Amino acid sequence: MEIRNVAIIAHVDHGKTTLVDKMLRQAGAFRENQVVEERVMDSNPLEKERGITILAKNTSIRWKDTKINIVDTPGHADFGGEVERILRMVDGVLLVVDAFDGPMPQTRFVLRKALELGRTPIIVINKIDRPGADPLRVHDEVLSLFIELEATEEQLDSPVVYCSAKNGISTLDLDQEAVDFEPLFETIVKTVPPPPTDKDGPFQMLVSTIDYSAYLGRMAIGRIERGTVHMGDSITLVTPDNSAAPVRGRVTKLYGYEGLERVEIQEASAGEIVLLAGFENVDIGTTLTDPNTPDALEGISVEEPTISVDFVVNNSPFAGKEGRFVTSRQIRERLYKELERNVALRVEDSDTTDAWSVSGRGELHLSILMETMRREGFEFQVSRPRVITRIDDNGQKLEPFEELAIDVPEDYLGVVIEKLGPRKAEMIEMKNPGQGLVRLLYRVPARGLFGYRSEFLTDTRGTGIMHHRFLEYGPWAGPLSGRSRGVLVSMENGTIIAFALFSLQERSTLFVTPGDAVYEGMLIGENSRPGDMDVNPCKEKKLTNMRSKGADEAIVLEPPRQITLESALEYIEDDELIEVTPQSIRLRKRMLAASDRKRVTREVKRERDRASA
């Protein structure tokens, strides 16, 4: 039986997971009467809710006499750590590109990784049935991207498959009617080279992914590079740089992939992707080898994080009321446990025992961790994100820059360009792909994008689309203006009253509703002007013998602004924190008491006056 190992890479929402769905169905991976939900590969609840792939996942299909192992990878650059290690397991990639959008920032990111590793690409132009689709234009754009990324001649000759994943059809020629996925399967079998098949050599496997079982403990997933492994074999664990002594163990369980199922097998040979149990301390990037030839393979290199936040133990007046895990020991253990799977994450202890610096590839990368911990029952606080700077050889300060791609209707083009100017964004390209949209490409400091997404959606009335990815480190761009409006800060503890909010909503945008619990120092809304304002949201209407409580007009309140983790991370300033619990997301000042905040403001002003004098 022949084997082909392929990864599916694409920009967010270009149809990777739907494509895998239909490939599984047409290859007969499901029974005729089997109930299968949409996007079956998005097994994580967060993936289903957001419609994005976060974790790379393995599956396999059998096409005639060939077993095709498929890895569905994330399309967002924030989860590039997943993509980088998965590409080490495969020999070819399906580059899925939307027939209308064409190559986007993440397309460039994942394709560059695949080409650097010498993987054989197959171009899949998806959504050919979409209104406004122009597959031939997109094909030219993809080839231009290949040339720009310095692809080899063999990679430039990549085959092109036109398909509609939603309808389960594909064709190699747009003049021919697309019927099913047979052209796609045949192209994979013909184009992707078979994996190395040195079955007689000593066993060797690079660990690309880690899984966990309550019964078996940690399990290693990877492709066997050399030799054969059997159940019960004695093997050795070796670190990439031989920094630790080799550890000997025994294979207690061995699994292969058939469709979406893990199937227990007795042996596996070079080229197969397997899951193996038997080592409690196995890590991503380590090598499992024959004890007699403990040769380590090259480790998995992952780009460094660019953004960090502080995780802090919750010390608000509501601490411990909603979460199950609230202590510093529990939070620290959970953060360090995340490092076992999340190779692009960094966690560092701080000077205090109740705060940790957590660094990741972007705001989405960090917010997914926060949302996962929140759903597990953890309660904690988070600071405003900050960029990770570097110093070059000449002593110059460098900061991360992002490539920002924006699709916006022509009517809102002016306001978008106007708002990006003060954020130190440089326009690289402007083009018109059609249907009344303009595509803008910018180079912008990563910190210049903090807080911009919500502003962008407001300015474009929700019709604009923006994506960004890490581009490079460049010279420090100078100071940037922060939030233009102040906030409403509660000056009382208690329950929010509708009467109090009615008088506040004329000069603010509220974050809360009547009946919510509130404490001193909590943010309840955004001021319509610069500067913070202390307010009392618990103020009740005074009753007299001259009038009753309901004598005046009925109180009608506007719906509050919904606060999500991503919007909160973009919104807060340095003197504020996000309180994250399983039930609530609240914004608060670091210093809850108004008197403390005023004292600090006076001291800062005094220091500034001294410096200027």
N, C-alpha and C positions, 0 to 999 in steps of 0.2 A: 504494500500500500504506500502510495506517495503522500508526502506532507507538504503543505504550503502554510507559512506563517505570515499573516498580514495584519497591519494596524490600520484603522480608519481614522484619518486626521482631517480636521476642517475647522472653520470659524464657527462661533456660536450660532446655532439656529440655521445651519445650512443643510441639515437633514441626515446627519450621521446615524443617529439611533433609530430613526424610522427606516433607513436603508438596511440596517442589521435586522430589524424586525421582519421585513419582507424577504430578505435572503434566507432567514431561518424558516419562514413559512414555505417558500418555494423549494427549499432543499429537503422538506419533509421532516423537520425537527419536531413538529408537533403532531399529535394524533388528530384524526379528522374531527372527533367530538370534543377535543380539548379546549377548554375556555382559556383564552390567552388575552391579557390586557394589552392596551397600546403601549408602545415604547417599553417593552418588557425588560430591556437591559438597564433601564433607569430604576434600579431596585431600591435605592436610598429614598426615603420619603421627601427629603429636601430636593432631590433631583426631579421628582415628579411634580412638586409644587412650583419650582422655578423654571422647569422645562429646559434645564441644562445638565450636562454630564459633569460630575465632580470627581468621581473615582473611576479609574480605568478598570475594565472588567473583561474577562475571557469567556469565549464561547467557541463552539466548533460546529462545522457542518460537513456532511459528506456529499461530494458531487462526483457521481460515477465512481471511479476508482481512486479518488483523491480526497484526503481529509484536509479541510481548510480551517486552520485555527485563526480566529478573528479576535482582535482586541479593540474594543470601543474606547477611545481616549477622550479626555475633556477638550473642548474647543476654546476655553478661556485661558489667556496667558497667565492668569493668577494661579492656575493649576498646572503650570508648565513642568513642575517637578514630576507629576504623573506621566506626562508625555515623554520626558527625557529618559526615564528608566524603562518605559515600556518599549521604546524603539530599539533597545538592546536585545529584545526577545524575538524580533521579527526580521524577515528578509525583504519585505516589500510593504508599500503603503498605498492605500486608496486615498487620494487627495480629493475630497468632495468640495465642490465649489457651486454656489448658487448661480443659476443661469441668468438672473437679473442683476444681483449685487456684484458678482465677480469677486476677485481676490480682495480680502479685507485684512486688517492688521494681524489678526491671529492666524490667518492663512499663511502669511509671510513667516510668522514665528515658527509654526509647526513644520512648515516645508523646509525652512533653513536647517532645523534640527535633523530632519530625515536625510537631506542631501549631504550634510556634513558626515553622517554615519555611512554614506554610500548605499542607502536603501533604494530599491527599485520602485519608482513611483508609477501609479496608474491614475490618470486624470479622469475623475468622474464628474461631469457637469450635470448637476441635479436640478430638479424643478423646471424641466423644459416645458411643462404645461402651464407654468405661471404666467399671468398676464404681463406683457412687457418683456418677457424673456428673450434674450438675444444670445444663444449659445455660441455662435461663431465669434462675436465680439469678445465674449468671456474667454473663449479658447485662446484668442490672440493675447489677451491680457495675462493669462496664465503663462503662456510661453515667454512673454516679456519679463514676468516675475522670475521664471527659471533662469533666463539670461542674466538678470540683475543679481541673482544669488549665485552666479558662477557655477551652474550645473554642468556636468560633463556631457559629451556628445551623446553617450548612451542614454543619459537621463533626459536630454532634450528630445530624444526619439520616443518618448513615452507614449503608449497608446491612449486614445481618448474614447471614453464611453459616455454617451448621452442617455440620461435616464430620468424617470420620475419615480422616486422612492415611494411616494404616497400611493401611486397606482401599480407599483411593482413591475414596471416595464423598462427596457433598455435597448439601445441600438448602437451600432458602430458607425452608422451612416444616417444622417437626418433625412435623406431621401427615402429611406426604407422605413416601413411601419414598425414601431416598437411593440413587441408582444409580451415578452417575459424577461427574466434575468439570465437566460442562457448565454447571451453575448458577454455579460459581465463575468459569469463564472468561468467561461472558456478563456477570457482574457487573463483572469487571475492565474489559471493553471498554466497558460502558455508563457506569461511574462515574468511572474515572480519565480526566482530561482529556488530550488529545493534547499532546505537547511543542510548544514554540514552533517555528514553521515559516517563519521569515524566510530563505528559501533564496537570495534575491537580494541580501541585504546583504553587507557585508564579513565574511570568516570570523572567528569568535571561539569559543574553547573553553576551559573551566576544567579544569585538570588535577586530578582527584580521587584517582587512584591511580597508583602507579609499578610497573612490572614491569621485569625485567631479562633480557636474552638474551646469551649468550656471543658471538653473532655480530653482533647489532644494538646492543648496549649498552643504555642506559636507554630505556624506552618509556613514553609517557604514555597514560593511560586517562582518558576523560572524555566528557561529552555535548557535542555541538556546539550552541552556543547560537544561532549566527547564521551564515548563509552556507553555502558548499559548499567542500570541500577535495578536491584531486585528488592522485594520486601525482606526485611531482616538483615540486609547488608550492613557491614560496618563501614562508615564513612567519616571524613574529617572536615571540620569547619575551619576555614582560613580567612583572616582579614586581608583587605587589599594591600596594605603596606606592611603586613606581617608585624603590626604593632602589638599584637597579643599572641600568646602561645596557641598553636593549633588545638582544637577541642575535638575529641573523638566521641562519636555517638553511633546510634543504630537507627535504621529506617523502620519506624513503627507503623506508618501508614503511607500508602502511595496512591494518588488519585490522578486520573486523566480527565479530559473534558469531552463529553458527548452532548451536543446541543447545549442546553442551559444546565445540564446536570453534571455533577461530579461523580465519576464512576471509579470505584476501587479497582485497581489493577495490581498484578503481581510483578510486572517488570516494565521498564520503558527504556528506549534507546535514544541515541543522539538525534536531535532535531525536534523531539516532542516537547510540548509544554506541559509540565506536571506540577502537582502540589504534593509536598513531601513533609511529613511530620517526624519528629525525633530529636530536635534541638530546641532547648528552652530559650537560649540566648541568641538565636539566629537574627541577623539584621540585614536590611537592604544593602546591596553592594558587596556582601561577603560571598565567598566561594565554597561550595561543597565539593569535595574531591575524594579520590581513592586514597586510603591511608598511606599507601606506599609511594605515591607521587603527589605530595601536597602543594601543587602549583596554584598560586592565586591568579585569577583573571583581573584585568583592569577594572577598578571600581567605577561606580556610576557618578559622573560629575554633574552637579546641579548648580544653576546660576544662583548667585547670592541674593538674599532678600533685599528689598529696597525701602520697605515701610515697617515701622515698629509702633506698638502701642504698649501701655502699661496695664496689666491686669492687677486689680487691687481687691483685697478682701472688702466685702460690703460693710460699711460702718455707718450707714444712714439710720434714721430712727425706725425704719421698717425692716432692718436687717433680721434675717432668720424667720420671717413670717411666712414666706412663700417657697423657699428652697429647702431641699433635703441636705445638700452638701454645701456648707458655708464656711468651714474652717480653712485656715491657711494650709494646713497639711493636706486636706482633701483636694484643694485647688491645685497645689503644687504637684501632687502625684498625677493628677489628670493631665496637666500641661506637659509633663515630662513623658507620660505614656503616649501622648499624641506624636512625639518625635519618632516613635518606633515605626510608624507608617508614613508620616508626612515628612518626606525627606527635604522639602523646601522650607521647612519651618525652623526657627531658632528660638530657644528659651534661655534666658539668663536671670539669675537671682540678682536682686537689688541690695542696696545697703540695709534695707529694712526687711523684716520677716514676712510682711503682709503685702508685698508688691513684687511683680516679675515683669521683665521686659520681653515681649513676644514679637518676633520679626517675621514678616512674610513677604510674598511677592506682590501683594496689592490689598486694597480694602476688601474686595470680595473674598480673597483667600482667608483673611482674618475673620471676617464676619461669618463665614460658614463655620469656622471653629467655634465662635461664640454661640451661634444658633444651635449647634450640635450639643455643646455643654449645657446650654439653657434647657434643652429638651430632656437631657439626662437628669435634671434636677439640681443643677449647680446655680449658685447665686454669687455674683461678683460685680465689680465696677470696672469700667474701661476708660482710659484717658483719650484725648484727641490723638489721631495718628500723626506721626512725624517722619520725615524722610531720613534715610540713613546716608550721611555724607561721607566723603572720602577726601584724602589729601594726596595730590599727585607728587611726582618726584621733584617738582619745582616749588613745593609748598603751597600750591594753589588749591583752594577749596572747591570740591566737585559735588554735584548733586545729580540725582537721577532725572532723566528726561523721558517723556512718554511720546509715542506717536499716536495722535488723536485723529480718528476718522469720523466725520459727521455727515449724515445725509439729512438735508433739511429742505423743505419747500422754499421756492424762490421768494415768497412773500416775507419770510422771516430771516432771510440771509443777512440783512443789514444789522439786526439786533444781535445775532450770534457773533458776527465779526467784531461788533462794538464791545461786547462783553468779554471777548477773549483777549483784547488788546491789553488791558490793565493786568491780565494774568501772565504776561510776558510770553504769549504764544506766538510762534513764527509760522506763517502760512507756507507750506511746501508746494501745495498743488490745489487747483480748483478745476473741476470738470463737471459736465452735465450728462449724467447717464440716461436721461429721459424721464418721461412721466412727471414733468414739473419739479423734479428734485435736483438739487445741486450737491455735489460731494466735495467736501473740504478736507484737506489733509494738513495737520499742524504738527509742529514740534513744540512741546510745552513742558515746563518743569512739573514734576509729579505733584508738588505741593500746590501748583496753580490750579489743579483740578479738584482740590478739596472743596466741597460745597457747591461745585458747579452743576452737577447732574440735576438737582432739583430746580435750580435757576434756569437751566437749559429747557427742561420740560415745561416750565411755566412760560418762558419766552416763546416757545414754538407751539404752544397750546397742545402739547402731548404728541405732536406729529413728527418731531425730530427723532433721529436715532444716532446714538454716539457709542463708539467703541474705542478703547485705547489699550496699548501694550507698552511694556518697557522697551525703550529704544537704546539708550546709552547713558553714560555718565558724562556730564559737561560742566563748564565753569559755573559757579554760583551765580544765579540770575539777579540777585539783589532782593531787597525787601518787597513783599507783596501785601496789598491791602487785605485786611481780614473781612469779617462779616460786616456788612454796611448797616445793619439794624441791631438794636439792643434786644433784650429779653425782659419778660415780666417774671419777677422772682417773688415767690410767696413769702410773706412775713409772719405767717401764722401756721400753727398745726391744727388740723381738724378735717372737716368734710366740706367739699366745695358746694357752694350754694348758687342756684341759678340767678338769683337776684344780683349777686356780686358780679357774675360773669357778664350779665346783660349790660352793665355800665362799662365793662372793660372791652367788650368786643368791637366797639366803634373805633378804638385806637390800637387794635392788635389783632393777630391771628392766634387763636387759642389752640393748645395741645390737649386740653382736658375737658371733661364733661361733668355736669352736676352729679353729686353723689360719690365722686372719686375721693379717696383719701389723699391728703396733702401734708407736707411738713415744711418748716421754715428752711428756705434756701433752695427749694425745688422750683424748676422752671415750669411755668404753666402756659406760656405763650411767647410770641414774638412781637416786640414793640414795633409800631409803625415808623418810629424815628430812631436815630442813633442814640446809644446810651441805655443802660439798664434802668428798670423802674421797679421798686419794691411795692407790692400791692397786697391787699387782703382779700383772697377769694372766698373766705369763710364768712364775710359780712352778711348779716341777716337784715331784713327789713324791720324797722322799728314799728311797733304797734302802739296806737293811742286809742283813746275812746272816741276819737273823731272819725277814724276810718279803719276799715278792716284790711286783712292781708291781701285779699283779692280784689280790692276796689279799683286798682289802677289797670292799665292795659295788660293783656296777656304777654308773658315773657316768651319771646321766640329767639332761640339761639341758632347761630350758624353751625354747621357740622365742624368739629375740630379737625385740625391737620393730623393725619395718621402718622405716627412715628415708627419707623422700622429701624433695624440695626444699621443698615447701610446709610439711610438718611440721617440718623443720629450721629454716626461717625463723621459724616461730611459737615454736619451743622455746628457741633460744639467748638468752643474756643479753649485755649490753654488752661483757663481757670475753672473749667467745667468738667464734669464726669458723666458717664452713662451708667445708670444702675440697671443691671440685667438680672432678671429673676425668671423662673419658669412661667409666671403669669403676666409679668409687666416689663415694660421698658420705660424708664423714667430718666429725665435729664435733671441735673442738679449742679449747684456751685460746689467747688471743692470746700470752701469755707461756708458753712450754712448760716452762721449768724451775720446779720447785716452790719453790726458794729465791727466785727472782725474784718469784713471786706473793706469797710471805709477806712479802718486803721491802716491796712496794707496799702490802699490807694494813696493815702497821705504820705506814707513812708517812701513809696516809689516816686511820687512827685517831688518830695524833698531831696531824694538822691539825684533826680534829674536836674533840679535847680542847682545843686552843688556842682554837678559835672559841667553844666553850662557856664557857671560862674568861674 
